[in-house]
Each structure stands twice: as structure tokens, then as C-alpha cells.
Amino acid sequence: MENFRNETDLLGTLQVPANAYYGVQTQRAIDNFKISGQKLSSYSHFIAALGMVKKAAAKTNYELGLLEENLYHKIAETCDELIAGKLHDQFPIDMIQGGAGTSVNMNANEVIANRVLEKLGKEKGDYQFCSPNDHINLSQSTNDAYPTSIKIALLNMNLELVEKLKKIVLAFRTKGNEFAGVIKMGRTQLQDAVPMTLGQEFEAFAENLEEDISKLNANANLFVEINMGATAIGTGLNAPVGYATLCAKNLAQISGFPIISAKNLVEATPDTGSYVIYSSAMKRLAVKLSKICNDLRLLSSGPRAGLFEINLPPMQPGSSIMPGKVNPVIPEVVNQVCYKVIGNDLTVTFAAEAGQLQLNVMEPVLSHSIMESNIFLGNAIDTLREKCVNGITANKENCLNMVKHSIGIVTALNPYIGYKNSTAIAKEALETGKSVYDLVLEKGILSQEKLDHILDPENMLKPHQF
């Protein structure tokens, strides 16, 4: 018994570990929600955001004359500790839970209150001096503090994801420059098309991903609108006049983001549209990233019976039965992450649609899905860059040899001999095994000098005058 303390709530008395900063409502959440195994303590940005929101609320309450100065300073100091990464082990609840986030909000309220009590020289749980509800949650509800914390967390998480995205864009662009002189065959529908350079292919990868930087940032910018001061449903019950606007101003100063108060708090409280659109931006990135990984796997296929145009860094043996086999394990794992992100986006969609009347109670699974996607994508992007893209090399001779023996170069003859003649040449080349080059000369369609100029791969890489 001496290792526990008793705390009481609406449902009665419950034992809480004596040294824990969390209290009875957190303990109930620990007992009730053994779901995903992913704890709030693993999401440091979320806990830091809770600290920012609670600090902004305390500052607003103090400035409006609702909180005594010494208590305000102790609350602010404790919130700064959360922001700095301290006490995060005191957030042991599952990310997926019932109650529309009440357990998360009360976990933060209890940890802050008990840490403040410690600073005041009081015993944990002696809430008459600092109460999780009456002081830390003053002028708030879970329904405004919880979604606001999610938004602040996602704003910071987006900054990190975008930085990782910028680095892999640079990595692909660097490879594009390195492979600028490597002539290869372009393909459509997995069939020979027309020549290009490997550099153009990798530069396209870079450009493709770079487009998503602005998309992620634009969609994340929707998170700056918050509903602090809405309290339970947006009417502002139990919040003082001016609280919403002042709290948004204080949170902007604390977080560094241009936070604004929503124009209509009743509308903003159940609204999850910003989560939907940001999740869709991550899904778009995942789709693109997965396609690029598919291409890397195809381009490196072989080494004898595939395309074998590039070499991926060998990371580990590829088979327990086939000696010498090395698999493209890094693109493979990134593909799988992308599938998870795409699935999470569907979860976000259903969770957002499930809102009813003045609240969406599905925000726990919604927020967990978005944060998980963000973390998974960031880790996958770093892994792909560090363990794959940076070490890719080109098989230059093999690339050129495939161009020389491809039927696809006949496309370059269209402007000179017409589509019908080009088709006939291509068909005969396929049937006889002769090269396009030899057949054109054999039939006397073009001079060797003219043909050499037209079929020089370098001349087929960009528009030119006929």
C-alpha cells in the first residue's frame, strides 16, 4: 500500500502509483484502453504541444485575473518542462481511446498539477492547492484543448517531414547530375519507347517529390486556426469574455506559429476538415514515393535476367536458399510504409465523417493515424535517402547497349520517312532480328550520314528543328 496513493473521482477511489505525476483519470485510461500498444509517451511533439496549450491557457487566465500569480508561474514552469521533453514518461496511456481525448487532456492536467504541487512543497494528489480541473483546465474543455494540441503537434511535425523531403529531393537531383551522360531507353507500359538519359529520369524523381513540399506546407497552414475558448461545444461556457482571442495570441507567441482564433467556435469544434486535407497530402506523397520505389526496383532488376540499368547498394543477403541473391530491401520497406500511410488516410476519412452534432469523438484514432503516417513517412524518406539513393550507381554500358538494340529508336524516323514506313521497319526488325539501322540502309530509305545523325541518341533527348 505504501507504494500507492489513493485518488478519487466521479466513479470512486482508485490506487495510483505513489511516485506517478499522473492521477486517477489517467490510471483509469491505463486500465481501460489496452488497444494499440502505442503510448502517448512515444509522441513527443504531442506532449510538447499539450505543454504549449496549457501554458497559453494559464497565461490567458492570469492576464484576465483568474489565476494567482505564483501559481501561474509554477504552471508555466512545468509546461516549459513538458515542452523541453521532460516528464514524457508520465504519459502512459494508449493513443487510441474512447472519450474524445478526455484521457489525454486529463493526463496533461494531472501531470502538470502534481508537478506544480511538488514545486509548492505539497504532496502529490493534494489538489486543494493546485487542481487538474479547477486550475490547469481553467476556462477550457477537452473539446478545445485537445484538438488545439493536435494541431500544434502537427505543425511542428510537418516542419520535420518537409526538411526530410527536401534532403531526398537534393539526393535525387545530385544523382540526376551524376547520371546526365548515361543514355538509356525510356519505357511506357513496360515496353521500349524512346531514348532518354538516366539523369533525366532521376531529375524527374526529384521534381516529382519537390512538388509535395508546397502541398504539405499549404495544407498544414490550416492548422493555425484553433478553437480555444470554445469549451464544450463552441458557446464558450465557463470561459471569460475575450479569452478565445487572447489565448490564440498567447499560443502564437509560445509556439512560434501564426495561430488565430476560429471565426465561429461552434463550427470549429466538431470540424476535422484540416486533418482530412493534410492526411490527403501525405497520401499523395506516399503514392509518389511508392511509384519511385517501384521504378528503382525495376531498374535494378537482374543482374542477368532483368533491366540491370542501375545498382542499388547491397544491404543484406537476399535469400536463405539462393546463394548470392541480394534484394532491393530498402525500396521494399518504403513501399510498405506507403501502403500504411494510404490505409491511415482512409481511417482519417472515416473518422472525420463520423462526427456527430457538436463534436467528433473519433479524434483519437484520427490524430493517431495522421501522426503515425507523418513519423513513418519521415523515417522511410531518411532510410531511402541514406541507405539507397546516395549509393546508387549506373550500369552505363548496359544502358547504351539496350538503346542500340531497341526497336524504339525507330520513332525518331517518323518525321523523316513517315509513320507507315517506320512501322514496317519496326515489324521487320522484330521478325528478322535485324537492327533498325541496318534495315533502313538496306532499303536505301536514307543515307548513312543522315541516318547516323537522326539515330544518334544524343539527338533524341530534346526537341529540335527538322
N, C-alpha and C positions, 0 to 999 in steps of 0.2 A: 504493500500500500504506500510505503514511503517514496516509491519511485513514480507515483502518480499524484495528480491533484484532481479534485472534483470541480466540475463546472456545470452550470445549469442553464437550460434554455427552455423554450416552449414545451418540448417533449419530455423534459425531466433532467435528471442528473446523469452525467457521463464522466468516466475517468479519462484524463488526458495525461500523457507523459509529463512528469514534473518539470523537466527542463525544456519542453517544447514552447516555442513562442506562439504557435497556433493554439486555437482553443476548441471549444465544444462543437461548433458547427463544422469546422474543418475535420474534426475527428469523425463526425457522422458521415461526411463525404468520403473519407478514407474507408469507412466500413461499408458504405452503400455502393460505391462505384468502383468495382474491380473489373474494368472493361478493357481498355486498350493496352495497359501496362506503360503507357507514355504519360509521364508525370508533368505537371506544371513546372516543376523544378528544372526540367530539361529545356524549357523555352525561356531563356534568359531575357530576351527582348520583351517578352510579355510581362515578366515580373518587373523589369525596369520601367516599363510603361505604366504599370499599376502604381509604382512609386511616384512617377511624374504626375499622374492624375490625382492621387491622394495629396500630394504636396500642393498642387494648384488649388484643390478644393479647400485645404486648410488655410492657405494664404488668402483666398477669397473670403472665407468665413471670418478670419482675423480682421481683414480690412473692412468688413461690414459689421464688425463689433460683436460677432457671435462666439468668438473663441478667445480665451485669455492668452496674453502674450507669451508667458513662459511655456504654456502647453503647446502653443503654436510652434514655437521654436524647437521644442523637443520632437514634435511630429515631423517638422520639416527636416531635422537632422536625420531622423530614422528613415524618411523617404529617400534622402540622399544616399543612405547606406544601400537601400534596395537598388537604386539607380546605378550605384557603383559595383553591383554584383554581390553584395553581402547578404547573408540570411536566405539565400535562394534555396538552401536545403530545407527550409521551413515551409516549402510549398509542395507537399507530397501528394496532392490529390490528382486523380485521373483527369486528363484533358477532356474526355467525353463523359458527360454527366447530365442528369436531369436538373431542372430548376432554373433554366435560362441564365446560368452563370452566377447564381447566388453563392454557390460554394466558393468560387474564385474570388468574388468580391469580399466575402466574409473571411476567407483565408488571409487576404491582404489586410483587412481591418483588424483581425486578431493579432497577426504578427506585428503590425505597427503599434497597436495598443500595448501589447505585452513588452515590447522593446522600450516604449516610452515609460511604462511603469518601472522597468529596470533602471532607466536613466533617472527617474524620480526617487529611486531607493525603495520602491514598493515591491510587493510580491506579485508574481505572475497570477493573473486571474482576479486581482483586486480592482475590479473595473469601476469602482466608485470614483477613482482618481483619473482614470482615462478609459473610456468605454469604446469598444469596437463600433457600436451603433451610435451612441449619443455624441461622440467626438470625432472619430475617424470617418464615419459615414455621414456626418452632419451635412444637411442640405443636399443629400444625394440619395440615389436608389441604385440597386444593381443595374437597373434598366438604362441608366445613363453612364455610370462609371465603368461598367464592364465593356460595352461596345466602344466607348471612347478609348479605353486602354488597348483594345484590339487594334483600333485604327492607328494609334501612336506606335504600337509594336510593328505593324505592317509598313508604316512609313520608314522606320529605321531598317527593317529587314529588306525592303526594296532597295535602299541605298547600297547595301552589301551585294545583293544579287546583280544589280546593274554594274557595279565595279568588276565583278567576276565575268560578266558578259563582255565588258569592254576588253578584258585581258584575252579572252579566247578569240574575239574578233581580230585583235592585233596578231595573235598567233597564226590564224589562218591567212591574214594579209601578208605576214612575213613569209609564209610558205608560198604564197602566190608569187611574190617577188623572186623567191629562190627557184621556182619551177617555171619561170617566164619563158625559158627557151626550150622546154620539153614539149615537142609536138606529139599529139595523141589523137585518137579517134573519138569524136563525140558520139553519143548514142541517144536514140529516142526509142521508147518501147523495147529497150534492151537489144535493139538492132543497130547496125552501123548507120551513122548519119553523115556528118561532115567533120573534117579535122578542126581541132582547136588546140590550145596549149593546156597543159596541166596547171599552169599558173592561172589561166582564166578560170578554170574550174574551182581552184581554191580561193581565188579572189571573189567568186560568186558566193562561196560559203560565207566568207567574211561579210559581204554586203547583205546577204540574207539574214544573218543574225543581228547585224548592226541596226537594221530597221526596227528591231524589237526594243531597243533601248528607249526610244522616244515613246513607244506604245506603253511600256511598263511605267515610265515616269508620268505620262499623261493620265493613266488610269489610277495610279497611286495618289495623284493630286486630289482625287475625290475624297480621300480620307481626311482632308484637313477640316471638313465640315463636321462638327460634333454636336451632341445633344445634351451636354452637361447643363444642369438646371431643369431638365425635363422632369426629373424624379420618376415617378412610377409610369406615367403614360404620356407625358408631354405637357400636362397642365401646370407643372411647376409647384404642385402642392408641397408645402413644408420647405420651400426654398425662398429666400428673401428677394425682394424686388432688386433687380439689377445683377443678380447672381450669375445668370447664364452668360451675359456679355463679359462681365469681369472675369469669370472663371476661364473663358476661352482666351482672353487676353493674357492671363497669368500662365496658362498652359502653353501658349505660343512662346512666351519668354523662357519657360523652363525647358521645353522640348526643342526649340530652335526651328520649328515648323510654323508656317503662317496659318495657325489654327483660327477658325471663325465659328461663331455660334450659328446653328441652323436657323433659317428664316422661320420655319414652322416646326416647333418641337414635337407636336402631336404627330406630324407626318414623319419626322426624322427618327422617332423612337422605334417603330417597327420596320423601318426601311432598311433593306440589306442590298440595295442595288449596287453600291460601290464595291461590295465584296464580289458580286457576280461578275462585274466587268473586269476587276483586277484578276480574278481567277481565270477568266477567259483569255486575258493577255498572257498569263503563264502557260495556259494550254496551247495557245498559238506558238509560243516559244518552244514548247515541248514537241509539238508536231514537226516544226522545222528542224530542231536538233536531232530528232529521231530519223528524219529523212537523210540528214547529212551522215549520220552513223551508218545507215543502210548503204549509202554510197561508199563510205570508207571500207566497209566490209566487202562490197562487190569489187572495188578497185584493187583490193589487196588479195582477192581470192586466188587460190592456187596452192603451191607455187608453180606446178606444172600443168594443171588442168583447169586453170581459171584465168582471169584477166591479168593478174600479176603486174599491174601498172605501177603500184606503189608498195612499199614495205612499211608495215606498222611495227613499232618497237615490240620485240618479243617479251612478254611479261611473265609467262609461266607455261609449263608443259601443258599441251592441249588434250592429252588422252591417256587413259590408264591402260590402253591396249595397243594403240598405234604409235610406235616409236617415231620420234622426230616431228610429230604434229604440234603446231603452235596455233592457237585460236585467237581471233580478234576479241579478246575478253573485255577490253575497255569499251569499245563501241557497243558491245552486247549489254554491258551493265547499264550504260547510258540509255539504250533503247528501253530497258525495263523500267528505269526511273521515269522516262517519258510516259510510258503506259500508266504508271501510278498517278502521275500528275493529271493525265487525261481523265482517269477514273475519279480522282478527287474533285475535278471540276464538275462532274456530274453530281457528286454528293453535294457540292455547294449549290448547284442549281435546284436540286430537290429541297434542300434545307431552306433556301431563300423563299421558295414557293410555299413552304409550309407555314409561313407567318399567318397568324390569325388575329384579326381585330387590332388591338393597340400594342401588340408585342410579338416578336418572333422568338419562340422558346428554343429553337434549334440552333442558336448561335454557337453553342459549344462545339458541335460537330462541324459546323461551318468554319469557325475560326481555326479549329484543329486541322482541317483539311487544307485550308489556304496556307497556314504556317508550315505544315509538313511539306507541301508542294514547293514552297519557297526554299526551304532548307535542302530538300532533296535535289532540286534543280541546281542550286548553288554548288553543292558538293559534287554533283555529276559534271558540271561545267569545269570545275577545277580539276577533277580527275581526268577528264578528256583532254584538257589542255596540257597538263603536266606529264601524263603517262602515255599519251598517244600523239597528239598533233605536233608537239615540239620535236618529236623524234621521227616523224615520217620522212622517208627517202623515196626517190623516184627511180624506177627502172626505165631509164631513158631509151635504151636501145630496143627494148621490147615494145615500148610505146610507138616508136618510129616504125618499127617493122610491121606492126599491125596496120598503121596508116598506109604504108606502101602496098600491102596486100589486100586492102579493103576495097570492096565494090563501092563503098560510099563516096569515094572521091569522084565517081562519075557525075555526081551532082554539079560539080564545078564546070562540067562541059555543057550544061543546059543552055547558057546564054550564047554559046558558040555553034552547037550542032543541033539544038532543039531537043525537046523532051522525048519525042518519039525515038530519035536516033540514040539518045542516051539510054533509054530503056532497053533498046535492042542490044546495045553493047553490054549493059549490065547483065542481061539474061544470058547472053552467050558466054560471058566471063564465068558466070556461076555454073553453066553446063559443061564448059570445057576445062575449067581450071586455069585458063589463060588470064593474064592481067589486063586491066582496062587499058593500060598504056600500050601494050603490045597489039591489042585488037584495033585501036584507033590508027596506029601506024600501018598495020597490015591492010586495013581497008582504005588507006590513003585519005582519010577524012580530014586530017590536019597534018601540018608539017611537024617534024620533030622539035624544031625550035619553038614553034607556037605551043605545042603540047607540053614541052618542058616548062614553059613559062606558066601555063594555066595550072598544071598539076603540081607545081612547086608548093609544098604545104604552107610555106610562109605567105604565099599569095592568097591563101584561102582562109586566113584568120581574121580578115576585116573587109569592109566594103571597099570597092574600087571601081574605077571607070572602065567600061568595056570598049 
